Amino acid sequence: MRTVLMVAEKPSLAQSIAKILSRGNMSSRKGLNGACSVHEYTGSFIGQSAHFKMTSVCGHVMTLDFIGKYNSWDKVDPAELFSKAPTEKKEANPKLTMVKFLQVEGRGCDCIVLWLDCDKEGENICFEVLDAVLPVMNKPRSTERTIYRAKFSSITDTDICHAMNHLGEPNRNEALSVDARQELDLRIGCAFTRFQTKYFQGKYGNLDSSLISFGPCQTPTLGFCVERHDKIQSFKPETYWVLQAKVNPEKESSLTLDWDRVRVFDREIAQMFLNVTKMEKEAKVESVSKKEKVKQRPLALNTVEMLRVASAALGMGPQHAMQIAERLYTQGYISYPRTETTHYPENFDLKGCLRQQANNPYWAETVKALVSEGINRPRKGHDAGDHPPITPMRAATEAELGGDGWRLYEYITRHFIATVSVDCKYLQTTISFSIGPECFTCIGKVVTSPGFTEIMPWHSIPLEESLPHCEKGDLFPIGEIKLLEKQTSPPDYLTEAELITLMEKHGIGTDASIPVHINNICQRNYVTVESGRRLKPTNLGIVLVHGYYKIDAELVLPTIRSAVEKQLNLIALGKANYHQVLEHTLDIFKRKFHYFVDSIAGMDELMEVSFSPLAATGKPLSRCGKCHRFMKYIQAKPSRLHCSHCDDTYSLPQNGTIKLYKELRCPLDDFELVLWSSGSRGKSYPLCPYCYNHPPFRDMKKGMGCNECTHPTCQHSLSMLGIGQCVECENGVLVLDSTSGPKWKMACNKCNVIVHFFENAHKVRVSSETCDLCDAALVDVDFNKAKSPLPGDETQHSGCIFCDPVFQDLVELKHAAMRHPMHRGGQGKRQGRGRGKGRRPGGRLNPKKPKDKMAALAAYFV
């Protein structure tokens, strides 16, 4: 019996697909990485009985990055990133050990069926999976085919079974186009970002952005927002005049007429027209025309239109809307949400999808009427050759989906029903009047067949006052004629919906990446989202775009990126060479980069006007070890210390508070120590600003505080305050927080584990002796007599916090409340356990005994 491995893009998809193909008769187990499950069943595969193993990845298996030394901002010239710097594929999420997991499951398999999402990114992941699995699979006979690709657009029984019976092959060209895009974005983005971040953050203190990033798609996206801002700023309002007439067809009613000239910009001419018409008492009907008009039903729904409506009508950001749509897809409620197509294929089961909605109280009547009368064929739209338009695949209720999920699903369903409904028809009546020599018009609309507007009421023809019945030559008394003075108004800031339209029009990004680019310019503090989801550029965003225009407009205009996107599409179609496109594009941007670096003074002139130099920002905090003058603490992102006398800047840990640490100094460089804290429920540790940026010992890395410093005698170092190996992570050491009293605690210097102990103790000190059982450092504790929890009213005790029964009830394990999930406490990989390390012969610990001990203690603490 052959063994067939099948791989989907997400765990939930793997479960749904396996359930359909096995008809619910499958066994499931967790994979070794804990994130993915494996579903097994037996069945037939290409006419032979087979054992199936269905599992998944979690998005991309690999990611592209520079090799080690080129990731250092300080040691590498950004210009080298265009060609010299070699790249490598690394695991996208090392914690998931996805490659190992795939190899374990793929070992001994005969065939592989790839169920990754059917877009370019999905094709790319196909080859990442194949690179991991093929080396361990059984070797095929010479002509035997072992690699299959399933093509599907929704998680329905019909679609999945059809895909299984019509397996194809993965598309290498589409995968290569994604590789090309990844490499271009990495090399171009990193080079520009590193250069301008270091240049401007080294000069200005109030940029309030931790990264001044550049992206080949991100920057033109910002350019659209700033272009609209510039139009608003340069707009000069003009006064104009409008002639308004009202006639009274009957005694109690009046009709407002629109002037055929619309408006004039000269006051005297407007006054002349008013004088001419005021002399008349009656308005004469010159013509009456009636015309039947049609408001077309919408085209089928694609990704860009869905994102536009989600932002404009539902108030959801594009990235949030995309996440909800993906969730609805994986749960089987809608078809694949990433598509550029607005045309249904001839064989698409429109009636089947419509019948699914027959019992929903919101649209049951409309659906039943359509099913009985026969549906209308949707309008012919654009066929991009990817997926069918976004369609509801099964019925849902508000209780099932809840909140935003239901709102988006409801819109998708209403849109789908509208596409198979009839057009809206209405009768438009136009009456032309003359008052003296001037002509006026009045238009009225009466709906004759509401069509699709019943299901999409926001598209309905607005109710208007009915026009009076009249014929040519009829006279109506004039109620009033007046001159209205008005002013032209500036355009408003771009909405997300308008920005999405511009990006699609100019070919910036893809339907999948457009939400990411918009989200990036918000995250970088280049724009803020105002009411009505309008995007208002910040000072930083405006100055950057103006600077690019000043130096090289093509960096911010959409033209060059649009040309690159076309080349990438040609790679996907097999019409362009991957290496040639990469080489040519990188050569263009390398030249632009060198010109940008040489001309940076042009952007700097604009920066000087909007932002303050480092020396003029911040407040004095701690003394510099070189000149002994006060350094200024700059709180704006990224927070840092700056010595204006030495002209040196020292980076600090982010996402916490910094204060002076008892005016104590580092014994190595005489800098005053500062204390970083993530809050009362989080962890805190002292650090030397100089050592944090320039590690003093070989086994330390940049970005380590005193809780990771290996100085042998400093009273704040890991050597003096380390207690024992962390109870949860591999390399962490629990370090006493000597500032935490009377609510004493120790915290891991790698992960967010915190151990609270000895509340209300007067003093807690780390002893030089170690525990015989677990090698942790012993702790000396002093209590006040009135508050001592020690037996026999003792006030002092020395023991191991892990092993001493006296201490057991006084210790409690917690996780730190972090202000930001990206907080890091250093990246050292040193083994050992603080005080215990180095005290035994050979300087190495036996990891097994303490680890077992710690695991037992961790369970005890929890």
N, C-alpha and C positions, 0 to 999 in steps of 0.2 A: 504493500500500500504506500502510495506516495504521500509525502508530507508537504503541505502548501502553507507558506507564511504569507499573511496578508497584513498590510500596514496602512492605517488611516492617519489623519493629521492631528486628531485630538482624541483623548480617551473616550469622551462621550459619543463621538462618531463611531469609533470602533465597536462600542457596545451596541449601538443602534443597528449598524450594518450586520454584525454577527447575529443579532436577534432575528433580523429579516431572513438572512440566508439559511440559518439553522432552523427556522420556524420555531424559535424559542427553545429548541432542544440542545442546549449547550452547557458546558461547565466553565466556570470562571475562577481565576486566581490572580492574586497581585503579582506584578513583576518585581524583579530584584531592586529596582530603583524606587519602588513605593508609589510612583506617580501614575504608572501605566498598568493596566490590567491585561491579561491574556485570556481570550475566550476560545475554547476548543470544542470542535464537533466533527463528526464524520459525514461525508456526502460524496457526490461524484464531481470530478473535475476533468473536463474534456473527455468524457466517455469512460473514465476510469474511477474506481473508488479511491478516495483520498481522505487523509486526516488534515483538517484545517486548523491553523493557529492564527486567530485574528488579534492583532494588537495595534498600538499606535505610537506616534512620537508626540511631542508637545511643541508644535511649530517647527522652526528651523532646528536641525540637529547641529549644524556647524555655523560659525560666523567668521567673517574675514577680519584679520587684524595684522598689524605690523609685528615682526618678530621682536622679541624682548627689548633690545637696546633702543630701538626706534620709538618705543613708547615713552621715552624720557623726554619731557619738554625742554629740559635744561641742556642736555648733552647733544641734541641733534638739531641741525639747521633745517627749518621747515622746507626749504627748497629741495632737500634730498628726498623728500617724501614722494615727489613726482615720478622718479625713476629708479634711484639707487636703492631705496628702502625695500627689502624683500617682504612679501606678505605671506601669511600662512593661514590655513583653516584651523580654527580652534573650536572646541565644543562650545555651543552657544550657552549652555547652562551646565557647568562642570558638576554641580551638585546632583544633577539627575543621572549622571553616568550613562547617557543615552546610547553611546556607541557600544559600551560593554553590554548593556541590556539587549540591544538588537542582535549582537553577536551570540549571546547566550541563547536567545530564542531562535535565531536563524541557523545555528549549528545543526547539521544533519538534515536540513530541509532540501527538497528537490526543486521547488518552484517558488517564485515570489509574485504576488499580485499587489500592485501599488494602488491604494485607495486614497491618495493625497488629493487635496482640493484641485479642481480642474482649472487652474490659471497658471500664469508663468511662475509665480512663487512656488506653487504646488509641484510643477515640473522640476524646479530646482531642488526641492526637498526630496523628490524621487531619487535623484542621483546621489544625494547625500546618504540616503538610506542604502542604496545599492553599494556605495563605496564601503559602508560598514559591514554589510551582510554577505556580499558575494564571496569574499575570501574564505568564509567558514561554511558555505553551503556545499552540498554534494556536487562534485564535478559532473556536468552533463556529458552525454554522448555527443559526438561531433556535430550532428545536425539538430539535436534536440533543443527546443526553445524552452527557456526557464523564466524569462522576465515578461510579465504582463502588466498592462496599465488599464485600470477601470475608468471609464468616462461617465460621469453622472452629474446631475444638476440639482437633485433634491433627495432627501432621505425618505423616500416612499417605497413601498414594496415593488411597485411597477418599475420605477427608475433603477433601483438597486439590482433587481433581478435581470432587467434588460442589460445593464452594464456588465453583469457577471457573464451573460451569454454572448456579449460582443466585445471581448477584451482586445485592446490594441497594444501599442508600445509607447514608452515614455518619449517625449520630444526633446532631444539633445539641444537643438537650436534655441528653444525657448529657455531652457536652463542656462545656456551660455549668455543669453541677453541679460538675465538676472545677475550672473557673475560679473558681467561687464559693468552693469549699473552699480553694483556693490563696490567694485574696485574704484570706479571713477568718483563716487561719492566719498569713499574713505580717503583717497589720496588728495583730492581737491579740497574737500571740507576740512580735513585735518591741517593741511598746510596753511590755508588762509586763517583758520580759527586760531591755531597756535600763535601765528605771527601777530595778528591784531589783538588777541587777548593779552599777550605778554607786553606788547607795545603800549596799549592804552591803560591797562591796569597798573603798569609801572609808573604811569604819569598822573592818573586822575583817581580821586578817592570816592566820588559819589556817583559812579556809573550804575550802581545797584543791579549788577548782573554778574553772576559768578563765571559766566562764559560768554565771550563776545563771538558768537559762532557765525560762520559763513556756510551756506549750503547751495549747491548749484540749482536746487529747486526752491529752497527756503528763502533765499535772498530775492529772487524775482517776485515771490509771493508777498514779501514785505514791501517790495517796490510798488505793487498795485495799491496797497493801503496808503503809502506815503504820497503817491501821485494824487490820490483823491484828497488827502489832507492839504496838499499844495494848492489844488484848485479851490478849496474852501477858503484858504488863507488869502489867495490872490483875488478872490471874487469881489467885485465892486457892484453893489446893488444899483439898479437904474429904476427911475420912476416912470410909470406908464399909466395911460388912462383908458378906461373901458366905458362904452356907452351901453347902458342897460335900460331896456324898455319893458313895461308891463302892460298887457291888454286885458280887458274885462269881457270875456265872451258872454257871461251871464252876470247878473247883479252881484251875486255873492262870491263868484270865483274870479281868480286872476291867473294869468299865464305869463311866465317870464320868458322873454325872447333873447336869443344870443345874437350879437352883432356879427355880421359877416366879415367885417374888417378885423375882428378879434380885438386888437389893441393898437394904440398909437403912442409914440414916445414924445410927442410935442404938445404941450399944454394948450397953446393957442389954436392949433389945428383941431384938437379934441373939442375945444370950446365952440369953434365954428360949427362942427358937426352937431353939437348939442343945440345951438341956436337955430339951425336949419330944421331939425326934427321937432323942436318944441312948439313950433308954430302950427304943427298938424294936430288935429283933434281925433283922427281915426287912422287905424292901420288897415291896409288893403291886402287881402289874400292874393298872392301872385300865382301860387301853384300848390297843389296837394299831391304828394306821391306816396304810394304804399308799395313796400317791397318785402317779400318773404326772405329772411336771412337765416343762416345756420351757424351755430356755435359748435365747433367740432369737439367730439369726445377726445380725451387725452390719448397720446401715444402710450404704448406699454411702458412699464416703469423700469428704468435702469438705475445704477448706483448714484450717479451724479444728481439726477432729479430727486431721488429719495433723500439725499443729504441736503439738497436745497430746501425741500419742503420741511424736513425735520428741523432745520435751523429757523426758517422764516415763520412757519405756522405752529410747530410744536415746541419751539424754544429749546431744542437740544443741540449741543455742539456737535460738529461732524464726527469727531472721534467717539463720543459717547453713543451717537446714533449708530455708528458702524459696529460698536461692541454689542449693542442690543440686537442689531440685525443678525450678527453672527450667532448669538445665543439662540435666537428664534430658528435659525437654519439648523444648528446642531440638534435642536429639540424636535426638528421635523415639521415646524409650523409653516415655514416659507422655503422657497427655492433658494439657490445659491445667491447671496446678496452682492457679489462683486461681478458685475456685468456691464458692458457698454452697449448691449443690444436692446433695441426697442421694437423688435419684430418677432412675432411668434412663428416658429416653423409650422409647416402645413400639418404635420402629424401630431402636433401638441394637443393633448386632451383637455380642451377648454371647458367642455361640458362637464367632465368629471370633476375638475377643480371647482366649477360653479356649484354643482350639486352638494359638495361638501359644506357649503355655506347656507343650505336651505333651512336650517333650524335656528339660526341666530336671530334673536328678536329684533335686532337693530336693522337688519336688511332682508329678513325672511320673505316678506311680501314681494319685494323687487326681484329677488332671485327666483322665486316660484313663477312669477309672471314671465321672466326671461326664459326659463326652462320650458314652460308650456308654449310660449309664442315662438320660440326659436331665437337663438342668440345671433347677434350681429357680428360679423367677422371684424376683428380689430384692425385699425388703420395700419397701412404698410409703413413700417419705420425703417430704422437702420439695422442691418445685420452685420455685427462685427465678427461673427464666426466664433464667439466664445460660449456664452451660456444663454439660455432663454431669459426673457425679462423676469424681474422679481415677481413672484406669484405666490398667493397663499396656497399651501399644499394640504392643510387639514384644518378643521374647525377648532376654534378656541373660545374661551370665555374670559371675561375681565378678571374673574377670581383666579383662573389658572395662571395668567401672565402677570397681572398686577401692574400698576403704575405705568412707567414709560414703555415697558414691553407691550402692554395692551394698546397704548396710544399709537405706537408705530405699527403694530399689527393691524389695527383698525384702519389706519390710513392706507396701508398696502392692499388690504382687502377691498376697501371702497374704490381705490384706484383701479384694481383689477376688474371689479364689477362694471365700473364706468367704461372700461375699454371694450367690453362686449355689449354695451347698451347702445341705444340709438343716439344720434346727435340731437342737441337742443334746437328747436325751431321757434322763431318768433317773427312777428309782423312789425316792421319799422315804418312808422308814418312820419313824413317830413313835410311841414307846412312852411312855405316861404312867404314872408310879409314885406311890404314896402311902407316906410313911413317917410313921406317926402322922397328925396332922392336916395335915401339910405335903405339897405336891405337887411332884414333880420330873419332868423330861422328858429323853428321850434321842432324838436324831435321827440317822438314817443315810441315806446316798445311794448308790445303785448305778446306774451308767451302763448304759442299755439300747441307746442308739444315739449314738455320739460326734458324728456329724454334722460341723459346721464346726470343732469343736475339734481335729480331726485336723490341720488346716492351721494353726490358731491354738492351739497347745498351751497357751499361757499363759492361755487362757480355760477350760481343761478343768476338770471337777469334781474337786476334790482327793480322792485315795484315802483312805478311812476304814476303820476296823476294822468288820467286818461285825457287825451286831446279832444277838443270839441269837434263835432261833425261839421264840416264846412266845405265850401266849393270855391273855385277860382272866382274872384270878384267880390266875395263877401267882405263887409266892413265891420271892424270891431273897435269900440271906443278905447282910447288910450288911457290907462290908469295913471302912469307916471313915466317920465323919462329923466334919467339922471346920469351924471358923470361920476364914475368910481375911480379914485386914485389908488394905485397899487404899486408894489415894488417887486422887482425880480428877486428871487431868493437863491442862496447858494445850494449846491448839492449837499446831501448829508454824507456822513462817513459811510464807507462800504459796509454792507451787512455780510455775514458769512455766506449767505446764499448768493449775493452778487459776486463775492470773491471766488466762490466755487465756479460760477459761470465764466468768469474771466480766465481762471486757470484752465478750464476745459477748452475754451476758445483758443488760447495761445499754446496749448499742448504742454502745460507745466504739470508734471507728475502724472500718475495714473489714477484710475478710479479707486485703487487700493491705497495709494500714498497721499492723495490730496488731504484727507483728514489729518494725517501725521504732520504734514508741512504747516498746516494752519495751527495745529496744537503747538508745534515747535516755536513759532514766532510769539505765541502767548507765553510759553514757559520761559523764554529768554528775556522776557520783559521788554520786547520790542513793540508790542501792541497790548492794549487792555480791551477787554470785552465790556462794552457799555450796554445800557438798556436797549432792548430791541435787537440784541446780539449784533451790535455794530462794533467795528474794530477801529479803535482810535490809536494811532501811533504814539509812542512815548518819545521823549526827547532823544533817547539813545537810538531808537529806530529811525527817527527823522534824520539825525546827524549822519548815521551810517549810510543811509541811502543817498543823501546829498553828497557825501564823500565819495561814494562809488561813481556817481554821475560826474563828479569833478575829475576823477582820475581815469576811469574807464567805464563808460556807460554800459558796455556789453555785460559787465559783471551783474548788473541789476535788471537789464532789459530781458524780456522773455525770449528774444530771438535765438540766442545761442543755445539755450537749454532745449528749446523746441526742436532745433536742428539735431541735437544730440539724441533726443527721444526718438526722432525719425530713424536715426542710424541704429539705435537699439532695437527698434521694431523690425528693421531690415535683417538684423542678426537673427531675430526670432523666426523670421520667414525663410532663413537660409540664403538670403540674397546679399549679405555682407559678411566680411571676414572679421571674426571676433578680435584677433590680435591687431589687425590694421585699424579698426575703429578705436580700440583702446589707445594705441600708440598715437594716432593722429589727434584725438581729443586731449590727451594728457600733454602733448607737445604745445597745443594752443594755450591751455591753461597755465602751463609752466612759464611761457613767455609773458602771459598776462600777470602772473604772480610776481615775476622779477620787475616788471614795470610798476606794479602796485607798490612793491617794497621801496623802489627808488622814488616814488611820488607820494609816499605816505604823509609828507609834510602838508599836502593839500587838504587831507582829511583832518589832520591834527589842528589846522587853523580853525576849522569848524568846531572841533571838540573844545578848544580853549574858550570859545564863546559860551558854550552851554554847561561845562563842567569845571569843578574846582580842582586845582592841583593837589597832590597828596599832602604836601606840607600845610595846606590851608584847611584840610578836613580832619575830622576826628577830635578826640580829647586826650590830654596827657594821661598815661596810665602807669607804665613801668619804665625803669631806667635801662638804658642801653649799656651793655657790658664793655663797649669800646670807648665811648666818650662820656659815659655816666650822666648824660642828659636824659630828660624824659622822652620816651617814644609815645607817639599818638596812636590810640586805638581807633581804627576805622570800622564802624559797625555795618556800613552798607556792604552788600554782598560783593565779593567774598570778603568776610571780615579779616582784618590783618593789622599788624603793627608796623608803623613807619617811623624811622629815625631821620628827621630832616637834616640833622647835622652830618651824619655819615652817608645820607642818601641811600639807606638800605631799607628794604621791605621784607617783613617776615610773615609768612602765611600761618594761619591758626586753624584748629579744628572748627568746622562749621556747625550750624544748627544747634547752638547752645549759647550760654552766657559766659563771658570772660571777665574775671576780676583779679585784682592784685592778690598774691598769696603771701600774706604776712610780711611783706618786704624781705623775704628770704632770697638768697642768691644761689645761683648754680656754682658749685665748687670748681667747675672746669673753665667757665668763661666769664663769670661775674655778672651775668645778666640776671635781672630780677625775675623770679618765677611768677607765672600767672596760673590761675585755677580755672579750668574749663568745667562747666556743669550743664547737664541736660535737664535740670529741674530737681525738685525735692524728691520725686519718686524715681529719678533716674540715677545715673552714675556720674561721678566727677573725679578728676585727677589733675594734679599739678603738671606743668610742663615748662621747660626752658625754651623761650622763643628761638634761641640760636641752635640748640641741639635738635629741636623739632624740625628745623630746615636743613641743618648740617649734622647728620648723625656722627657722634664722636667715636663710636666703636664699630668694629667690622661686622658684628652680628646684629647691628641695628639698621633700620631703614628710615628713610625720610617719612615724617608724619607720626613719629612715636613720642609719647609723653613720658613722664618720669615713671609711670607704672609699667613701662617696658624697657627702661634704661638699665643696662647691666653694670653700672658703676659699682665697684665692690664696697665702697664705704659711705656713699652719700645717703643721708637719712631718708630721702624721698624715693630712692631707687627700688626697683624690683628686688634686688638682692637683699634689701633691708626690710621691705614690707610684704614680700610675697609669702603666701601661707601654704597653698597646695594647688595641685592640678585641678582645673575646672571640672565640675561634675557633669558637664554636657558636651563641651567642644574638645577637639583633639589637642590643640596646641596652647590653649589659654591657661593662664595662671590666675588664681584668685588672690587679689592684692588688697590689703587693708586700706580703707579710705580714712586716713587719720584726721580728716576734717569733719567727719560725719557725726561725732558725738553730740548729745547723749544717745542718739538713735544710731548706734554703730552699725557699720556694714562693711563687707568686702565685696569687690566686684571683679569679674573676669576682665582681663585686659585685651581680650579678643572678641568675645560675644557679649550678649546683653544680660547674662546671668548676674543676679545680685543675691547675696546672702546676708540677711539681717541677723544680728545677734547682740546679746548683752545690752538690752535697752536699759538706759539710766545708769550704766556703769560709769564710774568716775574716770577710769583710765583703761585703755586697751593697748598692749604693746606686743610686738612680735618677738618671741624669744630666739636666742641663738641655737637652742636645742631642737631636735626633731623627734617625731613620734616613732617608736620602735615598730609599730604595726604598719603604718601607711606612709611614713617618711614625710608627712606634712610638718611644717614648723609649729612648735607649741606656742600658745598664746597666754600671756600674763594679764589677768583681769583684776581690777580694783573696783569694789562697790562701796558706796556710802553705807554706813551701818543701818540707817533707817530704811533703805530700799534694797538691801541685799537679798537676792533669791537663793543664795548659796545655803546648803544645809548647815545647821548648827550656828546660824547667824555669823558665819565667817564672812570676811570682807575681801579676802584675796584667794585666788586660785590660779594654778598654772596647769594647762593640759592641752590635749589635741581636740580641736572643735569637732572632728569627725568621729573620734573613738572614745573620748572621755564621757562616761555616763552622766557626770555632773553637768556637762554642757548640753546634753541632748535636747532638753526642753527649751533651751535658750537660743536655738538656731532655727532660722526659717528661710527657705529658698524662694526667690522671686525672679521675675524678668523685668529688666529696666524699662521704664516708660520712655521710649525714644521720641524725640521731636520729629525725626525724619527717618524713614526706613533705610536710607542710604548712608547713615552714620557709620563711620568706621573708627576702630580704635587701634589702627596700626595693622601691618600685614606681615609681621615676622613669622617665620616658620620654625622657630626654635622649639625643640622638645624639652621636656623636663618640667619641674614643678617648683619654681621659685626657690624658696629657702632650702628645700631638700636637694635641689640640683647641685652637683659639684661637691657635696659633702661626703659622698660615698666613694670608695676606691674606683678609679677609672672615670669618675665624673658622669656616669650614665646611670639612669634608673632602670630597673626592670619594669617595663610598662604594664605587664599583665597583672601583677598582684594589686598595685594601686588602682588600676582601671576597674578591676572587678569590685574592689572595695568601694570605689567612687560610684560605680553604677548602683551598687546596693544602697549607698547613702543617698544618691539622687532619688531613688524610689522612696526611701524613708522620708526625705524632706518633703516630697510632693504629697 
